[in-house]
Amino acid sequence: MFKVLVSDPISDLGIQKLVDAADVAVDKKPGLSEDELVAIIGEYDALLVRSQTRVTPRIMEAGKKLKVVGRAGVGVDNIDLEAATQRGIIVINAPDGNTITTCEHTFAMMMAVARHIPQAYLKTVGGVWDRKSFLGVELRNKVLGVMGMGRIGSEVAKRAKAFGMEILGYDPFLTEERAEKMGIKLASVDDIIRNADFMTVHTPLTPETRHMISRKQFEVMKPGMRIVNCARGGIIDELALVEAIDQGIVAGAAFDVFEVEPPAEDHPFLTNPKIIVTPHLGASTVEAQENVAIDVSEQVLHILRDEPFINAVNMPPIPANVRSVLQPYFPLGEKLGSFIAQLTAGAVKEIVISYAGDLADVDTQPLNRYVVRGVLAHHLGTDQVNVVNSMHLAKERSVNVVVNKSSVAKDFTNLVTVTLRTEEAERKVSGALMTGYGPRIVQIDSYPVDVAPEGNLLLVSHTDKPGIIGSVGTKLGNNDVNIATMQVGRKLAGGDALMVLTVDKQVPASVIDDIVTLPELHKAKVISL
């Protein structure tokens, strides 16, 4: 008989599957202090919480039988993941439970901004009958740009079709084939900005997506655009949006999220008559709160019964003999995945992980997860992808993961190569552990290099001719960018070559644009690890 403790207020419907299970006994004891939890947790196999209970190392140390901590929600900030991992306790959450409610809130905001509903309401209840000031637009026959075609974005697109809208979809994992099956048109960010009448964002907030819509994009945006953001504050540059509205480029906006929450009292969104705001209500429905509890309850049952499960957010235990071999390669694998994801353009179709040398005789599944996490986290965010759910997320996005092994590694004891295939390109990077130096990138495509996978890197493709290195260095120096290390990989003297620079700070986009104007220089790319 398994015992489950529910230490936060959760509806009976949310935990009904646990209550009905013949092999589970459920105790509901909300409001316990840390000391009270420590005193009783030793008799429980599972702990189910929302956000009130802080699951500390003390609690987990006392939980001698504890197998799983379930968070009925998305965030796990109240759970010490490192302590859980050290003790082999699985932590799970419910990332899918708010999909429909956020989708519906997006549509509520889209309709509100199209028809000026909040503004008209305020004027009407204020005693003013004003029909002329609130001329709206229909959704029918309009072009909707959906930035991010994950769970929520896909549901938004599905409903928008029912409104008679044409859908342009952007996502780093969206292929032509999948877009065709969904009945939408695959588009770039630029396509959406220039052609859409409405735009809604559903991407995670990452360094790549922060301010992905800013002044540069507003300058070429289709006049009359209406923008909705129920995803994350910071994806759209708030001050640039206000400027675009004042300039007549954007007709209106509806935001459920802010870069800083709650926003300052003088935030310009709060006084602009063309901007509708709500206080992060995307997941605030009765159904969503119940759904996350139902989802977590199901996964808790699977874990207790040693059945397959999903949505774990920490690393499950690895046999000691396997961990001792693989652990030094975990950082290298994740960095290789992140590196190749930043290097390769286009929707990701396939990740090929090749092991050469002694690693061919080891169960590399834990290391595979780190590599895949590195690739996906670049697009989805490190808070969304972890080493437990990375393979599941890849499968969910139709990304094929292939693992090859060979006992021959030529110049290295072990060589890890990651090849990324997208709809636009195929690129690869290889890495190894070097005695005395640690993880190193030893090959990029067909160019041999020797680079530490850390910090800010600048990759420059060029023709191998005298003066190129000096010209690039001068451009960087003139812009106060200091070079820490420099490597050049080439096949033949005078042929194509790849320069890899480690710099002390990220190179600004304007400097990159300046560098690529140099003679014999083909491309330049910034990578952050």
Residue pairs with C-beta under 8 A, 6 or more apart in sequence:
1 23
1 24
1 25
2 23
2 24
2 25
2 45
2 46
2 304
3 24
3 25
3 27
3 43
3 44
3 45
3 46
3 65
4 18
4 24
4 25
4 26
4 27
4 44
4 45
4 46
4 47
4 48
4 300
4 304
5 27
5 29
5 40
5 41
5 44
5 46
5 47
5 48
6 15
6 26
6 27
6 28
6 29
6 30
6 48
6 49
7 29
7 30
7 32
7 37
7 47
7 48
7 49
7 52
7 53
8 30
8 48
8 49
8 50
8 51
8 52
8 53
8 72
9 30
9 50
9 52
10 28
10 48
10 50
10 72
10 293
11 289
11 290
11 293
12 19
13 290
13 293
13 294
14 72
14 289
14 290
14 292
14 293
14 294
14 297
15 26
15 28
15 48
15 293
15 297
16 294
16 297
17 294
17 297
17 298
17 301
18 24
18 26
18 48
18 297
18 300
18 301
19 26
21 301
23 304
23 305
24 301
24 304
27 44
29 40
30 52
31 52
32 40
32 53
34 54
34 56
34 58
34 59
37 53
37 59
37 62
38 58
38 59
38 62
39 62
41 47
41 59
41 62
41 63
41 66
42 62
42 63
42 64
42 65
43 65
44 63
44 65
44 66
45 65
45 66
45 67
45 68
45 304
46 66
46 67
46 68
46 69
46 70
46 300
46 303
46 304
47 53
47 55
47 59
47 63
47 66
47 68
47 69
47 70
48 69
48 70
48 72
48 293
48 296
48 297
48 300
49 55
49 69
49 70
49 71
49 72
49 78
49 79
50 71
50 72
50 73
51 73
51 75
51 78
52 78
53 78
54 78
54 79
55 69
55 78
55 79
55 80
55 84
56 80
56 83
57 80
57 83
60 66
60 69
60 80
60 83
60 84
60 87
60 89
61 83
61 87
63 87
63 89
66 87
66 89
67 89
67 90
67 303
67 304
68 89
68 90
68 91
68 92
68 299
68 300
68 303
68 304
69 79
69 84
69 89
69 90
69 91
69 92
70 91
70 92
70 93
70 296
70 297
70 299
70 300
71 78
71 79
71 91
71 92
71 93
71 94
71 296
72 94
72 289
72 292
72 293
72 296
73 93
73 94
73 97
73 292
74 93
74 94
74 95
74 97
74 98
74 283
74 292
75 93
76 91
76 93
76 313
79 91
81 91
81 313
81 314
84 90
84 91
84 314
85 314
85 315
88 316
88 317
89 314
90 303
90 309
90 312
90 314
90 316
91 312
91 313
91 314
92 296
92 299
92 300
92 303
92 309
92 311
92 312
92 313
93 296
93 311
93 313
94 291
94 292
94 293
94 295
94 296
94 311
95 311
95 384
96 151
96 291
96 295
96 311
97 283
97 288
97 291
97 292
97 293
97 294
97 295
98 282
98 283
98 288
98 291
98 292
99 151
99 152
99 155
100 155
100 287
100 288
101 282
101 283
101 284
101 285
101 287
101 288
102 152
102 230
102 282
102 283
103 152
103 155
103 156
103 159
104 285
105 230
105 256
105 278
105 281
105 282
106 152
106 156
106 200
106 202
106 228
106 230
106 282
107 156
107 159
107 160
109 228
109 230
109 254
109 255
109 256
109 276
109 278
110 139
110 198
110 200
110 226
110 228
110 254
111 117
111 139
112 118
112 254
112 276
113 226
113 228
113 252
113 253
113 254
113 276
114 136
114 137
114 138
114 139
114 198
114 226
114 252
115 134
115 136
115 137
116 133
116 134
116 136
116 252
118 276
119 134
119 273
119 276
120 130
120 134
123 130
123 133
124 130
137 197
137 226
139 160
139 163
139 164
139 165
139 198
140 163
140 164
140 165
141 164
141 165
141 166
142 165
142 166
142 197
142 198
143 165
143 166
143 167
143 168
143 195
143 196
143 197
143 198
144 157
144 160
144 165
144 166
144 167
144 168
144 196
144 197
144 198
144 199
144 200
145 168
145 169
145 170
145 187
145 191
145 192
145 193
145 195
145 196
145 198
145 199
145 200
146 153
146 156
146 157
146 160
146 167
146 168
146 169
146 170
146 184
146 192
146 199
146 200
146 202
147 153
147 170
147 171
147 189
147 192
147 199
147 200
147 201
147 202
147 203
147 212
147 235
148 170
148 171
148 201
148 202
148 203
148 204
148 231
149 157
149 169
149 170
149 171
149 173
149 174
149 179
149 182
149 184
149 202
150 171
150 202
150 203
150 380
150 397
152 202
152 231
153 169
153 171
153 200
153 202
154 182
156 200
156 202
157 167
157 169
157 182
157 184
158 182
160 167
161 167
161 183
161 184
165 198
166 185
167 182
167 183
167 184
167 185
168 184
168 185
168 187
168 191
168 192
168 195
168 196
169 179
169 182
169 184
169 185
169 186
169 187
170 186
170 187
170 188
170 189
170 191
170 192
171 203
171 347
172 347
172 348
172 379
173 347
173 348
173 379
173 397
173 398
173 399
174 186
174 347
175 186
175 347
175 349
175 398
175 423
176 186
176 423
178 398
179 185
179 186
186 347
187 195
189 212
189 217
190 220
192 199
193 199
193 213
193 217
193 220
193 221
193 222
193 225
194 220
194 221
194 222
195 222
196 222
196 225
197 222
197 224
197 225
197 226
198 225
198 226
198 227
198 228
199 213
199 225
199 226
199 227
199 228
200 227
200 228
200 229
200 230
201 213
201 227
201 228
201 229
201 231
201 235
201 236
202 230
202 231
203 209
203 212
203 231
203 232
203 235
204 231
204 232
204 380
204 381
204 383
204 384
205 231
205 232
205 233
205 234
205 235
205 381
206 377
206 378
206 379
206 380
206 381
206 382
207 528
208 378
208 379
209 235
210 234
210 235
211 234
211 235
211 236
211 237
211 240
212 235
212 236
213 227
213 235
213 236
213 237
213 240
213 241
214 236
214 237
214 240
215 237
215 240
215 243
218 240
218 241
218 243
218 244
218 249
218 250
221 244
221 249
221 250
223 248
223 249
224 250
224 251
225 249
225 250
225 251
226 250
226 251
226 252
226 253
226 254
227 236
227 241
227 250
227 252
227 253
227 254
228 253
228 254
228 255
229 235
229 236
229 253
229 254
229 255
229 256
229 257
230 255
230 256
230 257
230 282
231 257
232 257
233 255
233 257
233 258
233 259
233 260
233 261
234 259
238 258
238 259
238 267
238 268
238 269
239 268
241 250
241 253
242 268
242 269
242 272
242 275
244 250
245 251
245 252
245 253
245 272
245 274
245 275
250 274
251 274
252 274
252 275
252 276
253 274
253 275
253 276
254 275
254 276
254 277
255 269
255 275
255 276
255 277
255 278
256 277
256 278
256 279
256 280
256 281
256 282
257 280
257 282
258 267
258 269
258 277
258 280
261 279
261 280
262 279
263 269
263 270
269 275
269 277
270 277
283 289
295 311
296 311
299 309
299 310
299 311
301 307
302 308
302 309
303 309
310 389
310 392
311 389
311 392
312 386
312 388
312 389
313 386
313 388
313 389
314 386
314 388
315 366
315 386
315 387
315 388
316 388
318 326
318 366
322 362
322 363
322 366
323 366
325 359
325 362
326 362
326 364
326 366
326 367
328 433
329 359
329 367
329 370
329 414
329 416
329 433
330 366
330 367
330 370
331 370
331 439
332 416
332 431
332 432
332 433
332 439
332 453
333 367
333 368
333 370
333 371
333 374
333 416
333 418
333 431
334 370
334 371
334 373
334 374
335 374
335 431
335 439
335 441
335 453
335 454
335 529
336 371
336 374
336 416
336 418
336 429
336 430
336 431
336 441
336 453
337 351
337 370
337 371
337 372
337 373
337 374
337 375
337 376
337 377
337 378
337 418
338 374
338 375
338 377
338 378
338 529
339 374
339 429
339 441
339 453
339 527
339 529
340 375
340 418
340 419
340 420
340 427
340 428
340 429
341 348
341 374
341 375
341 376
341 378
341 379
341 420
342 378
342 525
342 527
342 528
343 420
343 427
343 429
343 444
343 459
343 525
343 527
344 420
344 422
344 424
344 425
344 426
344 427
345 422
345 424
345 425
346 422
346 423
346 424
346 425
347 422
347 423
347 424
348 375
348 379
348 397
348 399
348 420
348 421
348 422
349 398
349 399
349 400
349 421
349 422
349 423
350 399
350 400
350 401
350 402
350 419
350 420
350 421
351 371
351 372
351 375
351 394
351 399
351 400
351 401
351 402
351 418
351 419
351 420
351 421
352 402
352 403
352 404
352 417
352 418
352 419
352 420
352 421
352 428
353 364
353 368
353 371
353 372
353 401
353 402
353 403
353 404
353 416
353 417
353 418
354 403
354 404
354 405
354 406
354 415
354 416
354 417
354 418
354 419
355 364
355 403
355 404
355 405
355 406
355 414
355 415
355 416
356 405
356 406
356 407
356 408
356 409
356 410
356 412
356 414
356 415
356 417
357 407
357 408
357 409
357 412
357 413
357 414
357 415
358 407
358 409
358 413
358 414
359 367
359 405
359 414
359 416
360 405
360 406
360 407
361 407
364 403
364 405
366 387
367 416
368 391
368 401
368 403
369 387
369 388
369 390
369 391
370 387
370 390
371 416
371 418
372 390
372 391
372 394
372 401
373 385
373 386
373 387
373 390
375 418
375 420
376 385
376 390
376 393
376 394
376 397
376 399
377 384
377 385
380 393
384 393
385 393
391 401
394 401
409 415
412 432
412 442
413 432
413 433
414 432
414 433
415 430
415 431
415 432
415 442
416 430
416 431
416 432
417 428
417 429
417 430
417 431
417 443
418 428
418 429
418 430
419 426
419 427
419 428
420 426
420 427
420 428
427 445
428 443
428 444
428 445
429 441
429 443
429 444
429 445
430 441
430 442
430 443
430 444
431 439
431 440
431 441
431 442
431 453
432 439
432 440
432 442
433 439
433 440
434 440
434 450
437 452
438 452
439 452
439 453
440 450
440 451
440 452
440 453
441 449
441 450
441 451
441 452
441 453
441 500
442 448
442 449
442 450
443 449
443 489
444 459
444 489
444 498
444 500
445 498
446 491
447 489
447 490
447 491
447 497
447 498
448 489
449 487
449 489
449 498
449 500
450 487
451 457
451 485
451 487
451 500
451 502
452 485
452 502
453 529
454 529
455 484
455 502
455 503
455 528
455 529
456 502
456 503
456 504
456 505
456 506
456 507
456 526
456 527
456 528
457 500
457 501
457 502
457 503
457 526
457 527
457 528
457 529
458 476
458 499
458 500
458 501
458 503
458 507
458 524
458 525
458 526
458 527
459 498
459 499
459 500
459 501
459 523
459 524
459 525
459 526
459 527
460 472
460 498
460 499
460 500
460 501
460 515
460 521
460 523
460 524
460 525
461 496
461 497
461 498
461 499
461 521
461 522
461 523
461 524
462 468
462 496
462 497
462 498
462 499
462 518
462 520
462 521
462 522
463 494
463 495
463 496
463 497
463 520
463 521
463 522
464 488
464 490
464 492
464 493
464 494
464 495
464 496
464 497
465 494
465 520
468 499
468 518
468 520
468 521
469 486
469 488
469 499
471 518
471 521
472 499
472 501
472 515
472 518
472 521
473 483
473 486
475 511
475 514
475 515
475 518
476 482
476 483
476 501
476 503
476 507
476 511
476 515
477 483
479 507
479 508
479 511
479 514
481 503
481 504
481 505
481 507
481 511
482 503
482 504
482 505
483 501
483 502
483 503
483 504
484 502
484 503
484 504
485 501
485 502
486 499
486 500
486 501
486 502
487 499
487 500
487 501
488 497
488 498
488 499
488 500
489 497
489 498
489 500
490 496
490 497
490 498
491 497
496 522
506 526
506 528
507 526
512 524
512 525
512 526
515 521
515 524
516 522
516 523
516 524
